[in-house]
Amino acid sequence: MSNNDWTLDKAEETYRVKNWSDGYFGINANGNLTVLPTSKKKSEIEIVKVVEEMKSQGVKLPAVIRFHDILRSQVKKINRTFRNTIDEAEYEGRYLGVYPVKVNQMREVVEEIIDAGSSYDYGLEAGSKSELLAALVYNENPNSLTILNGYKDEDYLRLALLGRKLDRKIIIVIEKFSELKNILRLSEEMNVTPLIGLRGKMSVPGKGRWANSSGDKAKFGLTTAEILNAVKLMEEHDLKSSIKLFHYHIGSQISDIRTFKDAINEGGRIYAKLYQMGCKLEYFDAGGGLGIDYDGSKSSNDSSRNYNLSDYAEDLVYGLKQICDIESVPHPNIVTESGRAITAHHSCVITNVIDKIDRYQSSFNTKKSTGEHIMVENMRDLETEACKISKENFQTIFNEAVQLKSECLNAFKLGVIGLDERAKMETIHWRIMEKIMKWADVSESFVPEEFKSLNEDIAPQYLCNFSVFQSAADHWAIDQILPLVPITRLNEEPTVQCGIADITCDSDGKIDRFIGPEGHNKTVPLHEIKEGDEGKYIVGLFLTGAYQDVMGDNHNLFGRLNEVHVFSDADDPQGFYIEEIIKGNSSSQVLTTMQYNPEYMAQSLKKLINKEVVRGKIAPRIGVKLVDFYEDCLADYTYLNW
Ligand SMILES: *Cc1c(COP(=O)(O)O)cnc(C)c1O
């Protein structure tokens, strides 16, 4: 395809921005990737402009950009959707959602969500003592819920009861029967009435990657027998009226809406039966699981979902209403603990491509030389044949090329051919493979499967200045697809099919699953980078706001990224401003977390240099410079200075 045939529609088809971005990102007429932080056209900003602004303020790549308007917009969207559905269904309960802190614990994220949700009484969910410590202070709204999940020791429970003394609606969800006894004892000791939730162990098998969050093997939740015993125990302590909520959580990123329907049916019945037994429950908490269409395929594969927010809300509201009406129990308030869906879109990782790793060196001289082994000439002959490739001979050429390459390796190991001959044969081999691949790409005739993987074998890798382990943990751990899109040149055809390698020394430090025309691809089409333009070609990794932002680790001592918080502003000439810059980790900081003492290290190095200065090996002036340089590196960013 020549460049002239390339259109913005083709770019959209390639990167599926419309499908995965939920209206928050787009491609504009200049061929630049844009963000629409309020999902309205008038808020549209070119991402490259944000990157330029960052540069002018001294923020180096790689960097995380947070669009706080997206966060706010998502909080409003989920609340409005549930409100509208509730009105339309004439459902008698309210929607009282909570944000699960573990999905992105950053204070700024939690604050923004609480602020945006205040008029909806949107609350928080905590799953550990530390998260509860934060929730106690950051959710001050007496009308919103704070829901406590996870295993709880006495201090966790005391903190929860302290919250009750402050008149917060803190609901302790019983994950394990033994927790109940502790609650009964401590609430008596502290003289407060607890609010209790019961987490059911659901029988619906979760689907996808978090299948074990429900079903008999689930680590959390009470069996039906335990639920009944819990009610009995509470009754014996005159605290039956403290049981306020029924909860389940069947896993994250639920890709098939049928899984939700099953859970609602089962959970709804449990709620109704408990109510009929005299537990006047007020809340029905359907947990998390609301998925994101990471690959834009709108399907039930693991990186996607076959429903949208409205479908989800409708299933929950109408489903519950129907069960409650049949069972003649009141409609409970509906709680969801959606985290991924609230935060995924709001942040992205921006990085630059700093080099290309090719399978072979096209500039290597493969011309015949005297005394050369006949094998090399055979490979050369095969290349001549490959120039006339057709559906009659492609298979033979492929087989022979593979055969010759393996013979070449054996011959080298036996000392029959030398380095130069091996290098020539390998270079010619890859050139032949490239010819076959190009032919297979355009060929109308049937091409066997094995040729499809040729593309991946021969594809170069673009080396990006970031660490998969820090910025895309789920890609490494569970093959999660995250959209990767160049932020400029989308009006040009991307002619290089490539993989992405990161700068860690780990061979797992790569991205090799991308959005593809039919499902997923091992390579992504990116643009040719001219010599000298290394470091200037910038790509974004999107939908990193949920889990990825906070789960990363310091593999190879690459630390947290520089971060900017962007707000859209109609009055600003650029349409946005950077509200805050949070510097990423310095080498010193990451070393300190591993028990090194950078001050001691600097002093030690200085001593070593001084010793050489005294011995006359290093000039004093140079010695001082080297010490300064070492100290500067300690204080500097952990990523490549490009
Ligand atoms: C992790 C978790 C959530 C968040 O799930 P998402 O799929 O991100 O919405 C909600 N509730 C509980 C109990 C969780 O453990």
Ligand as a Chemical Component Dictionary entry (heavy atoms), coordinates in Angstrom:
data_LIG
# 
_chem_comp.id                   LIG 
_chem_comp.type                 NON-POLYMER 
_chem_comp.pdbx_formal_charge   0 
_chem_comp.three_letter_code    LIG 
# 
loop_
_chem_comp_atom.comp_id 
_chem_comp_atom.atom_id 
_chem_comp_atom.alt_atom_id 
_chem_comp_atom.type_symbol 
_chem_comp_atom.charge 
_chem_comp_atom.model_Cartn_x 
_chem_comp_atom.model_Cartn_y 
_chem_comp_atom.model_Cartn_z 
_chem_comp_atom.pdbx_ordinal 
LIG C1 C1 C 0 -10.323 -5.782 43.722 1  
LIG C2 C2 C 0 -11.658 -5.699 44.256 2  
LIG C3 C3 C 0 -12.592 -4.826 43.671 3  
LIG C4 C4 C 0 -12.305 -4.025 42.427 4  
LIG O1 O1 O 0 -12.595 -4.759 41.292 5  
LIG P1 P1 P 0 -12.637 -4.100 39.837 6  
LIG O2 O2 O 0 -12.810 -5.255 38.962 7  
LIG O3 O3 O 0 -11.345 -3.376 39.645 8  
LIG O4 O4 O 0 -13.774 -3.178 39.774 9  
LIG C5 C5 C 0 -13.828 -4.731 44.270 10 
LIG N1 N1 N 0 -14.143 -5.451 45.371 11 
LIG C6 C6 C 0 -13.277 -6.310 45.943 12 
LIG C7 C7 C 0 -13.677 -7.072 47.130 13 
LIG C8 C8 C 0 -12.016 -6.467 45.397 14 
LIG O5 O5 O 0 -11.163 -7.330 45.950 15 
# 
loop_
_chem_comp_bond.comp_id 
_chem_comp_bond.atom_id_1 
_chem_comp_bond.atom_id_2 
_chem_comp_bond.value_order 
_chem_comp_bond.pdbx_ordinal 
LIG C1 C2 SING 1  
LIG C2 C3 SING 2  
LIG C2 C8 DOUB 3  
LIG C3 C4 SING 4  
LIG C3 C5 DOUB 5  
LIG C4 O1 SING 6  
LIG O1 P1 SING 7  
LIG P1 O2 DOUB 8  
LIG P1 O3 SING 9  
LIG P1 O4 SING 10 
LIG C5 N1 SING 11 
LIG N1 C6 DOUB 12 
LIG C6 C7 SING 13 
LIG C6 C8 SING 14 
LIG C8 O5 SING 15 
# 
